[in-house]
Amino acid sequence: MLPALNGLALHEDPFTFGAIPDAERANAIERVTNEGFTLRFLAPAFLFDKQIVLAAVKNYGLALQFAADELQRDREVVLAAVKNDGRALSFASDELQNDREVVLLAVTHPLSHAKRYTSNYHNRVLEFASDRLQNDRAIVLAAVQINGLSLEFASDRLQGDRQVVLPAVRQNGSALQFASFELKNDHEVVLAAVTQNGFAVFFAEANMRGNKEIVLEAIQTYGLAFMYASERLKNDRDVVLAAVKHSGSVFELAPNKYRSDREIVLAAVNRNGAYLTLASNVLQNDLWVKIAAATAKVYPRIDLVEETLAPLFGLISIEMEPVLNDRLSIDCDALKVLEDATVALGKPVFKRINRLVQLNVVESTDLGLLEDWRRVEEKIYALDRLLSDLKRNTCARNEAGEALQDIVDDPSDDPSDDPSDDPSDGPSNSNKRMRIDAAFENARVSLGL
């Protein structure tokens, strides 16, 4: 006799065990009801007991594998097992794998136990059905609606059935790989597949990979679908631009002629600053391309931040010309673009400073490095203050509903005093001009200009 498990004797030979005492049966049922997997640890005699096995498979369907052969042929036990976990069908007898009700329940019932780990294996349930039921349209349709990859185990006839394949690829685009040749060349089927999963274009026939609508749709969910497009579409500007916007790495794969295309280069370096080195020399020196690279989502070129600030100040100066000519009128949209760029440039700098502080650079020989970034930070603050003053004092009246908490309280600045007042008249203009001039001079000095 083997050692006891929680009070249950583990016997080597069911035939020497005899009848299971009621107390031990009750104890076993309680055990497997809570943890069906423990059926495997019970003495062989327990595996012939329908009541115990039924309790186990209701908790853990795959416990059917430990049951005696006669219970793997028992319809009631197998139905309970596949209801808990469809994969238990693999341990059912051949007869029950050919039972329509059992198989339909198996392919459609959720994996109550396996869901904690993965649901990817559910597509294999249909694999254990008989050949006859793998050719049953209703069963296969039910299976692919739960998991499209079940199409792999459908009969050849049903893999070529449009009404079966469409639901399969809508559930999982990669099911396209199991469709017939004709359906891999079907526009509606392929479009449905790539809409669900752009990678599915890899399984489409060449004719479909040369279809611009399909490739563009695939790129929306998987930018690297560009790799599987036809050579003609790899040279199509619309396709390249869409792909680069979704995956900057496509820029490395695109034809060299697009390295001089400003819109495509901007899209690439916005995603990954490292791609700036792939751009043409002209675009590598373009201010807005540099700003995009410096503020990229991945590998921002923080080394470019400082050299963009003086040119950015120059653009602000141009937008300020009306103000400098005593007219409080300015292109607020252009101002917003410049403000957004300044704020974006500040983010990687602030992150770098915080990182250096966390590393206790203040106490190390790299103190000069921290001071360098502090100086860059001050320049960004100076530009930000200038832009804030410009926006407060020149754009506030043009932005309906804007909160003006930042404006210095000054009754003479309140436009509600007299709606007929010309904003270019009165003493308030002098106050605003003074504030703007002060901010402008501070920025100029901070930038060393």
C-alpha positions as CSV (number, residue, x, y, z in Angstrom):
1,M,0.0,0.0,0.0
2,L,1.2,3.5,-0.9
3,P,1.4,6.4,1.6
4,A,-1.9,8.1,2.5
5,L,-2.9,11.4,1.0
6,N,-5.1,13.5,3.2
7,G,-6.5,10.5,4.9
8,L,-7.1,8.5,1.6
9,A,-5.2,5.3,1.2
10,L,-3.4,5.0,-2.1
11,H,-3.6,1.4,-3.2
12,E,-1.5,-0.1,-6.0
13,D,-4.0,-2.7,-7.1
14,P,-7.7,-2.0,-7.5
15,F,-8.5,-5.7,-7.4
16,T,-7.0,-6.2,-4.0
17,F,-8.8,-3.2,-2.6
18,G,-12.3,-4.4,-2.7
19,A,-15.3,-2.2,-2.2
20,I,-14.6,1.5,-1.2
21,P,-15.9,2.2,2.3
22,D,-18.5,5.0,2.3
23,A,-16.4,7.2,4.5
24,E,-13.4,7.0,2.1
25,R,-15.7,7.6,-0.9
26,A,-17.2,10.6,0.8
27,N,-13.7,11.9,1.7
28,A,-12.5,11.4,-1.9
29,I,-15.6,13.1,-3.4
30,E,-15.0,16.1,-1.2
31,R,-11.4,16.2,-2.2
32,V,-11.9,16.1,-6.0
33,T,-14.9,18.3,-5.8
34,N,-12.6,21.1,-4.7
35,E,-9.5,20.0,-6.7
36,G,-10.4,17.7,-9.5
37,F,-6.8,17.3,-10.5
38,T,-6.1,15.3,-7.4
39,L,-7.9,12.4,-8.9
40,R,-4.6,11.3,-10.3
41,F,-3.2,10.7,-6.8
42,L,-6.0,8.4,-5.7
43,A,-5.7,4.6,-5.7
44,P,-6.7,2.9,-9.0
45,A,-9.9,1.6,-7.4
46,F,-11.2,5.1,-7.0
47,L,-10.7,5.7,-10.8
48,F,-13.4,3.1,-11.5
49,D,-15.9,4.8,-9.2
50,K,-18.3,6.9,-11.4
51,Q,-19.4,9.1,-8.5
52,I,-15.8,10.1,-7.6
53,V,-14.8,10.6,-11.3
54,L,-17.9,12.6,-12.1
55,A,-17.2,14.9,-9.1
56,A,-13.6,15.4,-10.4
57,V,-14.4,16.2,-14.0
58,K,-17.0,18.7,-13.0
59,N,-14.3,20.6,-11.3
60,Y,-11.5,19.9,-13.7
61,G,-12.5,18.5,-17.1
62,L,-9.1,17.2,-18.0
63,A,-9.2,14.8,-15.0
64,L,-11.0,12.5,-17.4
65,Q,-7.5,11.4,-18.5
66,F,-7.0,9.7,-15.1
67,A,-10.4,7.9,-15.2
68,A,-10.7,4.2,-16.0
69,D,-11.3,3.3,-19.7
70,E,-14.9,2.3,-18.9
71,L,-15.6,5.8,-17.6
72,Q,-14.0,7.5,-20.5
73,R,-16.7,5.6,-22.5
74,D,-19.4,6.8,-20.1
75,R,-21.5,9.5,-21.9
76,E,-22.6,11.2,-18.7
77,V,-19.0,11.5,-17.4
78,V,-17.7,12.7,-20.7
79,L,-20.5,15.3,-21.1
80,A,-19.6,16.7,-17.7
81,A,-15.9,16.8,-18.5
82,V,-16.2,18.6,-21.9
83,K,-18.7,21.0,-20.3
84,N,-16.0,22.1,-17.9
85,D,-13.1,22.0,-20.5
86,G,-13.6,21.1,-24.2
87,R,-10.1,19.7,-24.4
88,A,-11.3,16.7,-22.3
89,L,-12.7,15.4,-25.6
90,S,-9.2,14.2,-26.4
91,F,-9.6,11.6,-23.6
92,A,-13.0,10.4,-24.5
93,S,-13.5,7.1,-26.3
94,D,-13.6,7.0,-30.1
95,E,-17.4,6.4,-29.9
96,L,-18.0,9.6,-28.0
97,Q,-15.6,11.6,-30.2
98,N,-18.1,10.7,-32.9
99,D,-21.1,11.8,-30.8
100,R,-22.5,15.0,-32.2
101,E,-23.9,16.3,-28.9
102,V,-20.6,15.7,-27.0
103,V,-18.5,17.3,-29.7
104,L,-20.8,20.3,-30.1
105,L,-20.6,20.9,-26.3
106,A,-16.8,20.5,-26.4
107,V,-16.2,23.0,-29.2
108,T,-18.5,25.7,-27.8
109,H,-18.1,25.5,-24.1
110,P,-15.6,27.9,-22.4
111,L,-12.5,26.6,-20.7
112,S,-13.5,27.3,-17.1
113,H,-10.2,25.9,-15.8
114,A,-7.8,26.6,-18.6
115,K,-8.8,30.3,-19.0
116,R,-6.6,31.0,-16.0
117,Y,-3.6,30.1,-18.2
118,T,-4.5,30.4,-21.8
119,S,-7.4,30.1,-24.2
120,N,-5.1,29.5,-27.3
121,Y,-5.4,25.7,-27.0
122,H,-9.2,25.8,-27.4
123,N,-8.7,25.8,-31.2
124,R,-7.4,22.3,-30.9
125,V,-10.7,20.8,-29.5
126,L,-12.0,20.2,-33.0
127,E,-8.9,18.1,-33.7
128,F,-10.2,15.4,-31.4
129,A,-13.6,15.1,-33.1
130,S,-14.1,12.3,-35.6
131,D,-13.5,12.9,-39.3
132,R,-17.3,12.8,-39.8
133,L,-17.9,15.6,-37.4
134,Q,-14.9,17.7,-38.7
135,N,-17.0,17.7,-41.9
136,D,-20.2,18.8,-40.1
137,R,-20.9,22.3,-41.1
138,A,-22.8,23.3,-38.0
139,I,-20.2,22.0,-35.6
140,V,-17.3,23.6,-37.5
141,L,-19.2,26.9,-37.7
142,A,-19.8,26.8,-34.0
143,A,-16.1,26.1,-33.3
144,V,-14.7,28.8,-35.5
145,Q,-17.0,31.4,-34.0
146,I,-15.4,30.6,-30.6
147,N,-11.9,30.4,-32.0
148,G,-11.2,31.0,-35.7
149,L,-8.0,28.9,-35.6
150,S,-10.3,25.8,-35.2
151,L,-10.5,26.1,-39.0
152,E,-7.2,24.2,-39.1
153,F,-9.1,20.9,-38.2
154,A,-12.1,21.4,-40.4
155,S,-12.4,19.2,-43.5
156,D,-11.0,20.4,-46.8
157,R,-14.5,20.9,-48.0
158,L,-15.3,23.3,-45.1
159,Q,-12.0,25.1,-45.4
160,G,-13.2,26.1,-48.8
161,D,-16.7,27.1,-47.6
162,R,-17.0,30.9,-47.7
163,Q,-19.7,30.9,-45.0
164,V,-17.4,29.0,-42.6
165,V,-14.2,30.8,-43.4
166,L,-15.6,34.4,-43.1
167,P,-16.6,34.0,-39.4
168,A,-13.3,32.2,-38.7
169,V,-11.1,35.1,-40.0
170,R,-13.4,37.7,-38.4
171,Q,-12.7,36.0,-35.1
172,N,-9.0,35.5,-35.8
173,G,-7.4,36.9,-38.9
174,S,-4.6,34.3,-38.8
175,A,-7.2,31.6,-39.6
176,L,-6.8,32.7,-43.2
177,Q,-3.7,30.4,-43.3
178,F,-6.1,27.4,-43.2
179,A,-8.5,28.6,-45.9
180,S,-8.5,27.2,-49.3
181,F,-6.4,28.7,-52.1
182,E,-9.5,30.2,-53.7
183,L,-10.5,32.0,-50.4
184,K,-7.0,33.3,-49.8
185,N,-7.6,35.1,-53.1
186,D,-11.1,36.3,-52.2
187,H,-11.2,40.1,-51.6
188,E,-13.9,40.0,-48.9
189,V,-12.4,37.2,-47.0
190,V,-8.9,38.6,-47.0
191,L,-10.1,42.1,-46.1
192,A,-12.0,40.7,-43.1
193,A,-8.9,38.8,-42.0
194,V,-6.5,41.8,-42.2
195,T,-9.0,44.0,-40.5
196,Q,-8.9,41.7,-37.5
197,N,-5.2,41.1,-37.7
198,G,-2.9,42.9,-40.2
199,F,-0.4,40.1,-40.1
200,A,-2.9,37.9,-41.9
201,V,-1.9,39.6,-45.1
202,F,1.1,37.2,-44.9
203,F,-1.2,34.3,-45.7
204,A,-3.0,36.0,-48.6
205,E,-2.3,35.1,-52.2
206,A,0.1,37.4,-54.2
207,N,-2.8,39.0,-56.0
208,M,-4.3,40.2,-52.7
209,R,-0.9,41.4,-51.4
210,G,-0.8,43.7,-54.4
211,N,-4.3,45.2,-53.5
212,K,-3.8,48.7,-52.1
213,E,-7.0,48.7,-50.1
214,I,-6.1,45.4,-48.4
215,V,-2.5,46.4,-47.6
216,L,-3.5,49.8,-46.2
217,E,-6.1,48.1,-44.0
218,A,-3.5,45.5,-42.8
219,I,-1.1,48.3,-41.9
220,Q,-3.7,49.9,-39.6
221,T,-3.3,47.0,-37.1
222,Y,0.2,45.9,-38.0
223,G,2.6,48.4,-39.5
224,L,5.1,45.7,-40.5
225,A,2.5,44.2,-42.9
226,F,4.3,46.5,-45.3
227,M,7.0,43.7,-45.6
228,Y,4.4,41.4,-47.2
229,A,3.1,43.9,-49.7
230,S,3.9,43.6,-53.4
231,E,7.0,45.4,-54.7
232,R,4.7,47.8,-56.5
233,L,3.0,48.8,-53.2
234,K,6.3,49.0,-51.4
235,N,7.0,51.9,-53.7
236,D,3.6,53.6,-53.2
237,R,3.9,56.8,-51.2
238,D,0.5,56.4,-49.5
239,V,1.5,52.9,-48.4
240,V,4.9,53.9,-47.1
241,L,3.5,56.9,-45.2
242,A,0.8,54.8,-43.5
243,A,3.2,52.1,-42.6
244,V,5.8,54.5,-41.2
245,K,3.1,56.2,-39.1
246,H,2.3,52.8,-37.4
247,S,5.8,51.4,-37.3
248,G,8.8,53.7,-37.6
249,S,11.0,50.7,-38.4
250,V,9.4,50.5,-41.8
251,F,11.4,53.6,-42.7
252,E,14.5,51.3,-42.9
253,L,12.7,49.1,-45.4
254,A,11.3,51.9,-47.6
255,P,12.9,52.9,-50.9
256,N,15.7,55.4,-50.5
257,K,13.8,58.1,-52.4
258,Y,11.5,58.5,-49.4
259,R,14.4,59.5,-47.2
260,S,14.1,63.0,-48.8
261,D,10.3,63.1,-48.3
262,R,9.7,65.5,-45.4
263,E,6.3,64.1,-44.3
264,I,7.6,60.5,-44.3
265,V,10.8,61.4,-42.4
266,L,8.8,63.4,-39.8
267,A,6.5,60.4,-39.3
268,A,9.5,58.1,-38.8
269,V,11.5,60.2,-36.4
270,N,8.4,61.1,-34.4
271,R,8.3,57.4,-33.5
272,N,12.0,56.8,-33.2
273,G,14.6,59.5,-33.0
274,A,17.4,57.1,-34.2
275,Y,15.9,57.1,-37.7
276,L,17.1,60.7,-38.2
277,T,20.4,59.3,-39.4
278,L,18.6,57.7,-42.3
279,A,17.1,60.9,-43.6
280,S,18.7,63.0,-46.3
281,N,21.3,65.6,-45.3
282,V,18.9,68.4,-46.0
283,L,16.2,66.9,-43.7
284,Q,18.7,66.1,-41.0
285,N,19.2,69.8,-40.7
286,D,15.5,70.7,-40.9
287,L,14.4,72.4,-37.6
288,W,11.1,70.6,-37.3
289,V,12.6,67.2,-38.2
290,K,15.2,67.8,-35.4
291,I,12.5,68.7,-32.9
292,A,10.6,65.6,-33.9
293,A,13.7,63.5,-33.4
294,A,14.4,65.2,-30.0
295,T,10.9,64.4,-28.8
296,A,10.5,61.0,-30.3
297,K,8.5,58.3,-28.5
298,V,11.5,55.9,-28.7
299,Y,15.1,56.9,-28.4
300,P,14.6,60.7,-28.3
301,R,17.6,62.5,-29.6
302,I,18.0,64.6,-26.5
303,D,21.4,65.8,-27.7
304,L,19.5,67.9,-30.3
305,V,17.4,69.8,-27.8
306,E,19.7,72.7,-27.1
307,E,20.6,73.4,-30.7
308,T,16.9,73.7,-31.6
309,L,16.1,76.4,-29.0
310,A,17.8,79.3,-30.8
311,P,16.0,78.7,-34.1
312,L,12.8,78.2,-32.2
313,F,13.3,81.6,-30.6
314,G,13.8,83.0,-34.1
315,L,10.4,81.7,-35.2
316,I,8.8,83.1,-32.1
317,S,10.4,86.5,-32.9
318,I,8.9,86.4,-36.4
319,E,5.4,85.7,-35.0
320,M,5.9,88.6,-32.5
321,E,6.5,91.2,-35.2
322,P,2.9,92.6,-35.0
323,V,3.3,92.9,-31.2
324,L,6.7,94.7,-31.6
325,N,4.9,97.1,-34.0
326,D,2.4,98.0,-31.2
327,R,-0.4,95.8,-32.5
328,L,-1.7,93.2,-30.1
329,S,-2.5,90.9,-33.0
330,I,-0.8,87.5,-33.6
331,D,-1.3,84.2,-35.3
332,C,-2.5,82.2,-32.3
333,D,-2.5,78.9,-34.2
334,A,1.2,79.3,-35.1
335,L,1.9,80.3,-31.5
336,K,0.2,77.1,-30.2
337,V,2.5,75.0,-32.5
338,L,5.5,76.7,-31.1
339,E,4.3,76.3,-27.5
340,D,3.6,72.6,-28.1
341,A,7.1,72.2,-29.5
342,T,8.7,73.9,-26.5
343,V,6.8,71.8,-24.0
344,A,7.7,68.6,-25.9
345,L,11.4,69.6,-25.9
346,G,11.2,70.1,-22.2
347,K,10.0,66.6,-21.3
348,P,13.1,64.6,-22.2
349,V,15.3,67.2,-20.6
350,F,13.3,67.1,-17.3
351,K,13.5,63.3,-17.4
352,R,17.2,63.4,-17.9
353,I,17.6,65.8,-15.0
354,N,15.5,63.7,-12.7
355,R,17.4,60.6,-13.7
356,L,20.7,62.3,-12.9
357,V,19.4,63.4,-9.5
358,Q,18.2,59.8,-8.8
359,L,21.7,58.6,-9.6
360,N,23.1,61.0,-7.0
361,V,25.1,62.8,-9.7
362,V,25.1,65.8,-7.4
363,E,27.7,64.1,-5.2
364,S,29.8,62.7,-8.0
365,T,32.4,64.0,-10.4
366,D,29.6,64.3,-13.1
367,L,28.2,67.4,-11.4
368,G,29.1,69.4,-14.5
369,L,26.8,67.2,-16.6
370,L,23.8,68.0,-14.3
371,E,24.6,71.7,-14.5
372,D,24.7,71.6,-18.3
373,W,21.2,70.1,-18.4
374,R,20.0,72.6,-15.8
375,R,21.1,75.4,-18.2
376,V,19.2,73.8,-21.0
377,E,16.2,73.5,-18.7
378,E,16.4,77.3,-17.9
379,K,16.4,78.1,-21.6
380,I,13.3,76.0,-22.1
381,Y,11.6,77.7,-19.2
382,A,12.5,81.2,-20.6
383,L,10.9,80.2,-24.0
384,D,7.9,78.8,-22.2
385,R,7.4,82.0,-20.2
386,L,7.6,84.1,-23.3
387,L,5.1,82.0,-25.1
388,S,2.8,82.0,-22.1
389,D,2.9,85.8,-21.9
390,L,2.2,86.1,-25.6
391,K,-0.7,83.7,-25.4
392,R,-2.2,85.3,-22.4
393,N,-2.0,88.9,-23.6
394,T,-2.7,88.5,-27.3
395,C,-4.8,85.3,-27.8
396,A,-7.1,85.3,-24.8
397,R,-9.8,87.3,-26.5
398,N,-9.7,85.0,-29.5
399,E,-10.1,81.7,-27.6
400,A,-13.8,81.5,-26.4
401,G,-14.1,79.9,-23.0
402,E,-10.4,79.8,-22.2
403,A,-9.6,80.0,-18.5
404,L,-7.5,83.0,-17.8
405,Q,-6.3,82.3,-14.3
406,D,-2.8,83.0,-15.3
407,I,-3.5,86.6,-16.3
408,V,-2.3,89.1,-13.8
409,D,-5.4,90.7,-12.2
410,D,-5.7,94.1,-13.8
411,P,-9.2,95.8,-14.2
412,S,-7.9,97.6,-17.2
413,D,-7.2,94.2,-18.9
414,D,-10.8,93.0,-18.5
415,P,-12.4,93.0,-22.0
416,S,-15.8,93.0,-20.4
417,D,-15.4,96.6,-19.2
418,D,-16.4,98.0,-22.5
419,P,-17.1,95.7,-25.5
420,S,-16.7,98.6,-27.8
421,D,-13.1,99.2,-26.7
422,D,-10.4,98.6,-29.4
423,P,-7.9,96.1,-27.9
424,S,-5.1,98.1,-29.3
425,D,-6.2,101.2,-27.4
426,G,-5.9,102.3,-23.8
427,P,-3.4,101.9,-21.0
428,S,-3.7,98.1,-20.8
429,N,-1.7,97.7,-24.1
430,S,1.2,99.4,-22.4
431,N,1.1,97.0,-19.5
432,K,0.9,94.0,-21.8
433,R,3.6,95.2,-24.0
434,M,5.9,95.7,-21.0
435,R,5.3,92.2,-19.8
436,I,5.9,90.7,-23.3
437,D,9.1,92.8,-23.8
438,A,10.4,91.7,-20.4
439,A,9.7,88.0,-21.3
440,F,11.3,88.4,-24.7
441,E,14.5,90.0,-23.3
442,N,14.7,87.3,-20.6
443,A,14.5,84.6,-23.3
444,R,17.0,86.3,-25.5
445,V,19.5,86.6,-22.6
446,S,18.9,83.0,-21.5
447,L,19.7,81.8,-25.0
448,G,22.8,83.9,-25.2
449,L,21.6,85.8,-28.2
